[in-house]
Amino acid sequence: MTQDEPTDEEVVQTASDAAEGVIFSRYKQSSVRDCDVTVSFEDGTLEVDVYINVPEDVDGADPERVADDAALTAQQAVDDLFEA
């Protein structure tokens, strides 16, 4: 790792913030019963798992789609972090 590369902590925080940003841009925080964003970054490999539980009657996007979008956005945010 060079001095210019982000730390593992920065990578994890960036991914987590990006994923949560997607979730709460699609749902009101009060509508989300449970939400879990798990991020790990080891040996240059990023893993992002997103779980969302919202009531079925909540207007908005499909929770599975939002979880997928959140994970993809987290990965892109980390890619952008390394390109900066």
Summary of the structure (lengths in Angstrom):
residues: 84
radius of gyration: 13.9
end to end distance: 15.0
largest distance: 49.1
contacts: 226
relative contact order: 0.23
helix: 51%
strand: 21%
